[in-house]
């Protein structure tokens, strides 16, 4: 499995989970879950379409 794809999937899932928990119960640093989703989606796009660039 592609490393960027795996990292993107993990960050996206963790960020979405953190966002949903933050809706139910506010906690310090919950805004970082949105950043995690953005970085995760970016890594998913890189891992999904990242063919041979060399």
Secondary structure, DSSP 4 states (H G I P E B T S, - for coil): --HHHHHHHHHHHHHHHHHHHHHHS--TTTTHHHHHHHHHHHHHHHHHH-----
